[in-house]
Amino acid sequence: MGLAIWRGVIGFVESNDLTFASSIAYYALLSLFPFFLLAFSILGSVTAHGTDRAEILTFVLRYFPRHFEFVTSQLDALQLARIRLGITGSVLMVWAAMGVFGAITSAVNH
């Protein structure tokens, strides 16, 4: 049994598993910022009208145990200062946000 554990440890150290895990973590971290920019841009355009904003606010507050003033103030600030992305900016944000899937695909294919 000790020999099987030793072979497992040696196989783990000599493989590229840690490299793939670190590349997935790296690309996941880098993909978060463009994803959030794209999500906030879409959320800002969706909450432009008061009725839509109220519906999204009730949807968000449904998952919190009580009413938080922070959430409503952030939605108000998001409505006032919307992030405008053009077509090129949106395509670049989607491309950057999908970087993590390339790392996952290469790790799974290996």
C-alpha atoms as an extended CHARMM CRD file, in Angstrom:
* protein
*
       110  EXT
         1         1  MET       CA              0.0000000000        0.0000000000        0.0000000000  PROA      1               0.0000000000
         2         2  GLY       CA              2.8620000000        2.3800000000        0.7640000000  PROA      2               0.0000000000
         3         3  LEU       CA              4.2690000000        1.8010000000       -2.7220000000  PROA      3               0.0000000000
         4         4  ALA       CA              0.9340000000        2.7340000000       -4.3390000000  PROA      4               0.0000000000
         5         5  ILE       CA              0.7750000000        5.9780000000       -2.3670000000  PROA      5               0.0000000000
         6         6  TRP       CA              4.3680000000        6.7710000000       -3.3160000000  PROA      6               0.0000000000
         7         7  ARG       CA              3.6050000000        6.1670000000       -7.0180000000  PROA      7               0.0000000000
         8         8  GLY       CA              0.5620000000        8.4200000000       -6.7090000000  PROA      8               0.0000000000
         9         9  VAL       CA              2.6150000000       11.2100000000       -5.1590000000  PROA      9               0.0000000000
        10        10  ILE       CA              5.3330000000       10.9120000000       -7.8170000000  PROA      10              0.0000000000
        11        11  GLY       CA              2.7120000000       10.8340000000      -10.5910000000  PROA      11              0.0000000000
        12        12  PHE       CA              1.0700000000       13.9590000000       -9.1820000000  PROA      12              0.0000000000
        13        13  VAL       CA              4.3500000000       15.8600000000       -8.8960000000  PROA      13              0.0000000000
        14        14  GLU       CA              5.5060000000       14.9240000000      -12.4070000000  PROA      14              0.0000000000
        15        15  SER       CA              2.1920000000       15.7640000000      -14.0870000000  PROA      15              0.0000000000
        16        16  ASN       CA              0.9530000000       19.1690000000      -15.2330000000  PROA      16              0.0000000000
        17        17  ASP       CA             -2.0680000000       19.1980000000      -12.9310000000  PROA      17              0.0000000000
        18        18  LEU       CA             -0.8240000000       22.0780000000      -10.8030000000  PROA      18              0.0000000000
        19        19  THR       CA             -0.0060000000       24.1060000000      -13.9180000000  PROA      19              0.0000000000
        20        20  PHE       CA             -3.5050000000       23.6240000000      -15.2870000000  PROA      20              0.0000000000
        21        21  ALA       CA             -5.0780000000       24.4570000000      -11.9310000000  PROA      21              0.0000000000
        22        22  SER       CA             -3.0610000000       27.6600000000      -11.6360000000  PROA      22              0.0000000000
        23        23  SER       CA             -3.8850000000       28.7220000000      -15.2080000000  PROA      23              0.0000000000
        24        24  ILE       CA             -7.5980000000       28.1880000000      -14.5710000000  PROA      24              0.0000000000
        25        25  ALA       CA             -7.3880000000       30.2510000000      -11.3770000000  PROA      25              0.0000000000
        26        26  TYR       CA             -5.4010000000       32.9850000000      -13.1560000000  PROA      26              0.0000000000
        27        27  TYR       CA             -7.8160000000       33.2850000000      -16.0700000000  PROA      27              0.0000000000
        28        28  ALA       CA            -10.8190000000       33.1160000000      -13.7400000000  PROA      28              0.0000000000
        29        29  LEU       CA             -9.4430000000       36.0530000000      -11.7790000000  PROA      29              0.0000000000
        30        30  LEU       CA             -8.7060000000       38.0320000000      -14.9430000000  PROA      30              0.0000000000
        31        31  SER       CA            -12.1240000000       37.2500000000      -16.4120000000  PROA      31              0.0000000000
        32        32  LEU       CA            -14.0740000000       38.5720000000      -13.4190000000  PROA      32              0.0000000000
        33        33  PHE       CA            -13.4820000000       42.2700000000      -14.0820000000  PROA      33              0.0000000000
        34        34  PRO       CA            -14.6630000000       42.2790000000      -17.7370000000  PROA      34              0.0000000000
        35        35  PHE       CA            -17.6270000000       40.1010000000      -16.7750000000  PROA      35              0.0000000000
        36        36  PHE       CA            -18.6910000000       42.5200000000      -14.0560000000  PROA      36              0.0000000000
        37        37  LEU       CA            -18.2770000000       45.5100000000      -16.3920000000  PROA      37              0.0000000000
        38        38  LEU       CA            -20.4780000000       43.8190000000      -18.9600000000  PROA      38              0.0000000000
        39        39  ALA       CA            -23.0330000000       42.7770000000      -16.3360000000  PROA      39              0.0000000000
        40        40  PHE       CA            -23.1800000000       46.2740000000      -14.8380000000  PROA      40              0.0000000000
        41        41  SER       CA            -23.5710000000       47.7900000000      -18.2900000000  PROA      41              0.0000000000
        42        42  ILE       CA            -26.5180000000       45.5160000000      -19.0310000000  PROA      42              0.0000000000
        43        43  LEU       CA            -28.0000000000       46.0610000000      -15.5640000000  PROA      43              0.0000000000
        44        44  GLY       CA            -27.6450000000       49.8360000000      -15.9370000000  PROA      44              0.0000000000
        45        45  SER       CA            -29.5180000000       49.8270000000      -19.2290000000  PROA      45              0.0000000000
        46        46  VAL       CA            -32.2120000000       47.5040000000      -17.8770000000  PROA      46              0.0000000000
        47        47  THR       CA            -32.8600000000       49.6430000000      -14.7980000000  PROA      47              0.0000000000
        48        48  ALA       CA            -33.2830000000       52.8760000000      -16.7270000000  PROA      48              0.0000000000
        49        49  HSD       CA            -37.0380000000       52.9960000000      -16.0160000000  PROA      49              0.0000000000
        50        50  GLY       CA            -38.4660000000       53.1940000000      -12.5200000000  PROA      50              0.0000000000
        51        51  THR       CA            -40.7430000000       50.1630000000      -12.8320000000  PROA      51              0.0000000000
        52        52  ASP       CA            -37.9190000000       47.9590000000      -14.1030000000  PROA      52              0.0000000000
        53        53  ARG       CA            -35.6930000000       49.1910000000      -11.3040000000  PROA      53              0.0000000000
        54        54  ALA       CA            -38.3570000000       48.3380000000       -8.7140000000  PROA      54              0.0000000000
        55        55  GLU       CA            -38.7570000000       44.8190000000      -10.1100000000  PROA      55              0.0000000000
        56        56  ILE       CA            -35.0070000000       44.1890000000      -10.0290000000  PROA      56              0.0000000000
        57        57  LEU       CA            -34.8020000000       45.6310000000       -6.5340000000  PROA      57              0.0000000000
        58        58  THR       CA            -37.4950000000       43.2560000000       -5.2570000000  PROA      58              0.0000000000
        59        59  PHE       CA            -35.7290000000       40.3480000000       -7.0010000000  PROA      59              0.0000000000
        60        60  VAL       CA            -32.3880000000       41.2170000000       -5.3760000000  PROA      60              0.0000000000
        61        61  LEU       CA            -33.8570000000       41.8870000000       -1.9370000000  PROA      61              0.0000000000
        62        62  ARG       CA            -35.7360000000       38.5950000000       -1.9830000000  PROA      62              0.0000000000
        63        63  TYR       CA            -32.4390000000       36.7900000000       -1.3460000000  PROA      63              0.0000000000
        64        64  PHE       CA            -31.3950000000       38.9420000000        1.5970000000  PROA      64              0.0000000000
        65        65  PRO       CA            -32.8010000000       38.3310000000        5.0870000000  PROA      65              0.0000000000
        66        66  ARG       CA            -33.7840000000       41.9750000000        5.5440000000  PROA      66              0.0000000000
        67        67  HSD       CA            -33.8930000000       45.2540000000        3.6440000000  PROA      67              0.0000000000
        68        68  PHE       CA            -30.4190000000       46.7000000000        3.1080000000  PROA      68              0.0000000000
        69        69  GLU       CA            -30.1300000000       50.3820000000        2.2740000000  PROA      69              0.0000000000
        70        70  PHE       CA            -26.7800000000       49.6500000000        0.6320000000  PROA      70              0.0000000000
        71        71  VAL       CA            -28.3940000000       47.6480000000       -2.1760000000  PROA      71              0.0000000000
        72        72  THR       CA            -30.9160000000       50.3610000000       -3.0000000000  PROA      72              0.0000000000
        73        73  SER       CA            -28.2770000000       53.0970000000       -2.9240000000  PROA      73              0.0000000000
        74        74  GLN       CA            -26.0300000000       51.0760000000       -5.2550000000  PROA      74              0.0000000000
        75        75  LEU       CA            -28.8900000000       50.5130000000       -7.6960000000  PROA      75              0.0000000000
        76        76  ASP       CA            -29.6090000000       54.2430000000       -7.6300000000  PROA      76              0.0000000000
        77        77  ALA       CA            -25.9510000000       55.0190000000       -8.3120000000  PROA      77              0.0000000000
        78        78  LEU       CA            -25.8840000000       52.4480000000      -11.0980000000  PROA      78              0.0000000000
        79        79  GLN       CA            -28.9190000000       54.0480000000      -12.6970000000  PROA      79              0.0000000000
        80        80  LEU       CA            -27.3150000000       57.5040000000      -12.6280000000  PROA      80              0.0000000000
        81        81  ALA       CA            -23.8530000000       56.5040000000      -13.8400000000  PROA      81              0.0000000000
        82        82  ARG       CA            -24.4430000000       53.8280000000      -16.4360000000  PROA      82              0.0000000000
        83        83  ILE       CA            -21.4730000000       52.3350000000      -18.2100000000  PROA      83              0.0000000000
        84        84  ARG       CA            -21.8640000000       52.7990000000      -21.9430000000  PROA      84              0.0000000000
        85        85  LEU       CA            -20.1270000000       50.1800000000      -24.0410000000  PROA      85              0.0000000000
        86        86  GLY       CA            -20.1110000000       50.3010000000      -27.8040000000  PROA      86              0.0000000000
        87        87  ILE       CA            -20.2520000000       47.2780000000      -30.0560000000  PROA      87              0.0000000000
        88        88  THR       CA            -16.4780000000       46.9060000000      -30.1110000000  PROA      88              0.0000000000
        89        89  GLY       CA            -16.2450000000       47.3260000000      -26.3390000000  PROA      89              0.0000000000
        90        90  SER       CA            -18.9740000000       44.7600000000      -25.7590000000  PROA      90              0.0000000000
        91        91  VAL       CA            -17.2810000000       42.2360000000      -28.0430000000  PROA      91              0.0000000000
        92        92  LEU       CA            -13.9540000000       42.7940000000      -26.2860000000  PROA      92              0.0000000000
        93        93  MET       CA            -15.5620000000       42.4160000000      -22.8530000000  PROA      93              0.0000000000
        94        94  VAL       CA            -17.2200000000       39.1350000000      -23.8670000000  PROA      94              0.0000000000
        95        95  TRP       CA            -13.9230000000       37.8880000000      -25.3290000000  PROA      95              0.0000000000
        96        96  ALA       CA            -12.0170000000       38.8070000000      -22.1530000000  PROA      96              0.0000000000
        97        97  ALA       CA            -14.6610000000       37.3130000000      -19.8800000000  PROA      97              0.0000000000
        98        98  MET       CA            -14.5090000000       34.0200000000      -21.7640000000  PROA      98              0.0000000000
        99        99  GLY       CA            -10.7480000000       33.5950000000      -21.2430000000  PROA      99              0.0000000000
       100       100  VAL       CA            -11.3080000000       31.2060000000      -18.3760000000  PROA      100             0.0000000000
       101       101  PHE       CA            -13.1240000000       28.7730000000      -20.6610000000  PROA      101             0.0000000000
       102       102  GLY       CA            -10.0530000000       28.4500000000      -22.8870000000  PROA      102             0.0000000000
       103       103  ALA       CA             -7.9550000000       27.4130000000      -19.8860000000  PROA      103             0.0000000000
       104       104  ILE       CA            -10.5910000000       24.9220000000      -18.7560000000  PROA      104             0.0000000000
       105       105  THR       CA            -10.8750000000       23.4820000000      -22.2680000000  PROA      105             0.0000000000
       106       106  SER       CA             -7.1170000000       22.9820000000      -22.6130000000  PROA      106             0.0000000000
       107       107  ALA       CA             -6.9290000000       21.3600000000      -19.1600000000  PROA      107             0.0000000000
       108       108  VAL       CA             -9.8100000000       18.9880000000      -19.9200000000  PROA      108             0.0000000000
       109       109  ASN       CA             -8.4280000000       18.0980000000      -23.3600000000  PROA      109             0.0000000000
       110       110  HSD       CA             -5.0240000000       17.2860000000      -21.8560000000  PROA      110             0.0000000000
